[in-house]
């Protein structure tokens, strides 16, 4: 069943990717705000993806004994049953999905977004219960190649590249660097409020990591990819050393102080978790524990990702110390 489900998710992800590529040539304003879901703002480009998903699952769900879909913006309270009318308790499969993770970068043709999805039995309660996972790249118009990443609990990571010459399997490898020096370390600070707080933590972290450094210039760079799937992709393919998103923990602290909070990461943003883990990426929560999350659509989650254990050993302890100093236990 794992293999059948991962193939289903890949097919669906490719349909979404191709639909998004096609609508770039239409007269639609893809950045129009259409509605606000309990978790995020839904834009016109998101609606295009939703239409593909609903039609596809109506056609295919019966093959799998019925599917419960947890997806941003689709269905009443973000929960749908396919085929329509099937009693909830009779469904055999559960899917959690972000139709387009990185809508903002994509709709302005700045950077690829990702279709993210994970599947498991209908009784699955956490991301760790999901046994099939995919990340399908949705490229910007001028991009001619895009990637499909997939994994099952019992299998290996598969990365395929779609090109004009056809589909080809490619090899990926996480960074083998032992230090973030000369590499990319990014702490998610692309949303207001809290940008100053996160920047101060980032600056303090680098000061701790290189306390004895004499040179003024320190080549550690950040790359703000406005997509959790994109951030994981950069770790998977060896571009980034470390990525951290602790906005939820920060906003909890803000709430205690009566300060307004902002957008956070949700479980569907991390539907590609199994893919990243199979690639060798180390994913923890904001306290250093192995990452997992319930599948609640509006749940706020944090995650820290390291390309390898050497980088985790370098960064984790000083970063967690700074988070505790700033936000408490």
Helices and strands as residue ranges (DSSP letters): H 2-23, E 33-36, E 41-43, H 44-60, G 61-64, E 67-71, G 76-78, E 79-82, G 88-90, E 93-101, H 103-107, E 113-121, G 127-129, E 132-138, E 146-152, E 158-163, E 166-169, E 185-187, H 195-209, H 228-236, E 242-245, H 247-256, G 267-270, H 273-279, E 282-284, E 303-306, H 309-327
